[in-house]
Amino acid sequence: MATTLPIFQPTPIFKDRTDYRQVLIREMDAGKIPLSLGRDCPVKCEFCYELDHSYRETLDPPKTSDEDWKFILDYISRKPTDPTQFWCLGGNEFMEWTDLFLHPKAMEWVEDFLKYTDKSIQFFTVGFVHVPKIHQLVAQYPGRINFELSVITLSDYRQRLMPHAPSVKHLMKVLDGPAVSSANFYAFDQHTMSKDAATISAINQQCVLWMGTLTPVRGLKEETASLMRQGRKFLPEEATRIYQLGLPNLQTIHTESYTTAFLSRRRIVS
């Protein structure tokens, strides 16, 4: 008989929940650039692990203002620079994870960060970046931007999993240039991940192809979790097809996302 695992409640951290700058400072001390949309993520991807983030305490700041940005930039500028460190755009320990390129000033502030600090930056987005501006920034600041594009899928499953994400046509423009460091996408069925790999490589031979399966964690709709489990079954043959393609890109294929990120949640579903 299966044993029901206990779900632990998050430990309260913040005594004064009106002082949101304490959250900004905590995130910056952990190497984050804590911009905020001031709301939950409007993209609402069906597979998003942040649909249920009750495993940790969050205190989400209001929408980042110019005054907030000045505070953030000044605070980070005073930090010693580690040439191997890439500052992550967005808080994800004490704030809800969102696609921050939906903030109207995100591109401007990314440029500020590169212009007024000597630090490097990394960010994750489903594609809400301005083209050609993002390609221009990467060319202007070589080696200082790590851009991980969450493609997820170019197949017919895309509309089902991420109906509010950018169009495939826009993604092709984002991929067609020097900006993207790696593109992540996954197996869901026959000729999903392998077809996406061929499509992406035809446009960009320099970005890393980050592939595998998505992890069905608690909080997802059952039909979404079922699709993820289906992807597991097709992963071996999809990986074989990709191997046979002989693509020039660096490639990595994993069976599950990093386990440690989810063990702490105690909410894994199989």
C-alpha positions in Angstrom: 0.0 0.0 0.0 1.4 3.3 -1.0 2.4 5.7 1.7 1.1 9.3 1.5 4.0 11.7 1.7 3.4 14.7 4.0 3.3 18.1 2.4 5.2 20.6 4.6 4.0 24.2 4.9 6.5 26.9 4.0 8.4 28.5 6.9 7.3 32.1 7.5 10.1 34.4 6.6 8.8 38.0 6.4 7.7 39.7 9.6 6.7 42.9 7.9 4.9 42.1 4.7 4.5 45.8 3.8 8.2 46.3 3.2 8.7 44.8 -0.3 12.3 46.1 -0.6 13.4 43.4 1.8 12.4 40.9 -0.9 14.4 42.8 -3.5 17.5 42.8 -1.3 17.1 39.1 -0.5 16.9 38.2 -4.2 19.8 40.5 -5.1 22.0 39.0 -2.4 21.2 35.6 -4.1 22.4 37.0 -7.6 18.9 37.9 -9.0 17.7 41.1 -10.7 14.3 41.3 -9.0 12.0 43.0 -11.5 8.3 42.5 -10.9 5.2 42.6 -13.1 3.1 43.5 -10.1 0.8 40.6 -10.8 0.8 36.8 -11.5 2.3 35.8 -14.9 -0.3 36.5 -17.6 1.2 33.9 -20.0 -0.2 31.0 -17.8 1.6 28.2 -19.6 -0.2 24.9 -18.7 3.1 23.2 -17.8 4.4 26.0 -15.5 5.7 24.8 -12.1 4.8 28.2 -10.6 1.1 27.6 -11.0 1.4 26.2 -7.5 4.1 27.9 -5.5 2.6 27.3 -2.1 5.7 25.2 -1.2 7.5 28.5 -0.4 6.6 31.9 1.1 6.5 34.7 -1.4 6.0 38.4 -1.0 5.6 39.9 -4.4 6.5 43.5 -4.9 4.3 45.9 -6.9 5.1 46.5 -10.6 8.7 47.7 -10.8 8.9 51.5 -11.1 11.7 53.7 -12.3 12.5 54.5 -8.6 12.6 50.7 -7.8 14.9 50.2 -10.8 17.3 52.9 -9.6 17.4 51.2 -6.2 18.1 47.8 -7.8 20.7 49.0 -10.2 22.5 51.0 -7.4 22.5 48.0 -5.1 23.8 45.6 -7.7 26.5 48.1 -8.9 28.0 48.1 -5.4 28.4 44.3 -5.4 31.9 43.0 -6.3 32.0 41.6 -9.9 32.6 37.9 -10.4 33.5 37.4 -14.1 32.0 33.9 -14.0 28.7 35.0 -12.6 25.6 35.7 -14.6 22.9 37.7 -12.8 19.5 36.1 -13.3 16.7 38.4 -14.4 13.8 37.9 -12.0 13.5 36.8 -8.4 12.5 33.1 -8.0 13.1 32.4 -4.3 10.9 34.9 -2.5 9.0 36.2 -5.6 6.7 34.4 -8.0 8.5 33.5 -11.3 7.1 35.4 -14.3 8.1 36.2 -17.8 9.6 39.6 -17.1 9.9 40.7 -20.8 6.2 41.5 -20.4 7.2 44.5 -18.4 7.2 47.5 -20.8 10.7 48.6 -19.6 12.4 45.2 -19.5 14.4 45.7 -22.6 15.5 49.2 -21.6 16.5 48.0 -18.1 18.5 45.1 -19.5 20.4 47.6 -21.6 20.9 49.8 -18.5 22.3 46.8 -16.6 24.8 46.1 -19.4 25.7 49.7 -19.9 26.1 50.9 -16.2 27.6 47.7 -14.6 30.4 45.4 -15.7 28.4 42.3 -14.8 26.8 39.7 -17.0 23.1 38.7 -17.2 21.0 35.7 -18.0 17.3 35.4 -18.6 14.6 33.0 -19.5 11.6 33.8 -21.6 9.1 32.2 -23.9 10.1 34.8 -26.4 8.7 38.2 -25.4 11.9 40.1 -26.5 12.2 42.9 -29.0 13.7 41.9 -32.4 16.2 43.2 -33.6 17.0 45.0 -30.3 18.0 41.7 -28.5 20.4 40.7 -31.3 21.9 44.2 -31.2 22.6 44.0 -27.5 24.3 40.6 -27.8 26.5 41.9 -30.5 27.3 45.1 -28.5 28.1 43.2 -25.3 29.7 39.9 -26.4 29.9 37.2 -23.7 27.8 39.1 -21.2 24.3 37.7 -22.1 23.1 34.2 -21.6 19.7 34.0 -23.2 17.8 30.8 -22.6 14.7 30.6 -24.9 11.9 28.5 -23.7 10.6 27.2 -27.0 8.8 24.2 -25.3 7.4 22.9 -28.6 6.7 24.1 -32.2 4.2 21.3 -32.7 0.4 21.4 -32.6 0.7 20.9 -28.9 2.0 24.5 -28.6 -1.5 26.1 -28.7 -2.7 23.7 -26.0 0.2 24.2 -23.7 0.9 27.9 -24.1 -2.0 29.7 -25.8 -0.8 33.1 -24.8 2.8 32.7 -25.8 4.5 34.4 -28.8 3.8 33.0 -32.2 6.1 30.5 -33.9 6.8 33.2 -36.5 8.1 35.5 -33.9 10.2 32.7 -32.3 11.9 32.2 -35.7 13.0 35.9 -35.7 14.3 35.5 -32.2 16.3 32.5 -33.2 17.6 34.0 -36.4 20.6 35.9 -35.0 23.3 35.8 -32.3 21.0 36.3 -29.3 19.9 32.9 -28.2 22.4 30.9 -26.1 20.2 27.8 -25.7 16.7 26.7 -26.8 14.8 24.3 -24.6 12.1 22.1 -26.0 10.6 18.7 -25.2 9.2 15.4 -26.4 5.4 15.0 -26.3 4.8 12.5 -29.1 6.4 11.1 -32.3 8.2 13.7 -34.4 7.8 16.5 -31.9 11.2 17.1 -30.3 13.1 15.7 -33.3 11.2 17.9 -35.8 11.7 20.9 -33.6 15.4 20.2 -33.3 15.7 20.1 -37.1 13.7 23.3 -37.5 15.7 25.3 -34.9 19.1 24.0 -36.1 18.2 25.1 -39.7 17.9 28.6 -38.4 20.6 28.7 -35.7 23.5 26.3 -35.6 25.2 28.1 -32.6 22.6 27.7 -29.8 22.6 24.7 -27.5 19.6 22.4 -28.1 18.3 21.6 -24.6 15.9 18.7 -24.8 14.1 16.1 -22.8 10.8 15.8 -21.0 8.9 18.0 -18.7 8.2 16.9 -15.1 4.5 16.5 -14.1 4.5 18.2 -10.6 1.5 18.7 -8.4 -0.7 21.6 -9.4 -0.9 20.9 -13.1 -4.1 19.8 -14.8 -4.3 16.0 -15.2 -4.4 16.2 -19.0 -1.2 18.3 -19.0 0.5 15.8 -16.6 -0.7 13.0 -18.8 0.9 14.6 -21.9 4.2 14.9 -20.0 4.1 11.3 -19.1 3.3 10.4 -22.7 6.5 12.4 -23.7 8.6 10.1 -21.5 7.5 7.1 -23.6 8.5 8.7 -26.8 11.8 10.2 -25.6 14.0 7.2 -26.6 12.9 7.1 -30.2 12.9 10.9 -30.5 16.4 11.0 -29.1 17.5 8.4 -31.6 16.0 10.4 -34.5 17.9 13.5 -33.3 21.2 11.5 -33.1 20.6 10.3 -36.7 20.1 13.9 -37.9 23.7 14.7 -37.1 23.0 18.3 -36.2 25.9 20.7 -35.7 24.6 22.2 -32.5 25.7 21.3 -29.1 23.0 19.1 -27.6 21.8 17.8 -24.3 18.9 15.5 -23.6 17.7 14.8 -20.0 15.0 12.4 -18.8 13.6 14.8 -16.2 14.4 18.4 -15.1 16.9 18.7 -12.2 15.5 16.5 -9.4 16.8 18.7 -6.5 14.6 21.6 -7.6 11.5 19.6 -7.0 12.5 17.4 -4.1 12.2 20.4 -1.8 8.6 20.8 -2.8 7.6 17.3 -1.8 5.0 17.4 -4.5 6.3 15.1 -7.2 3.8 13.2 -9.2 4.9 10.2 -11.3 
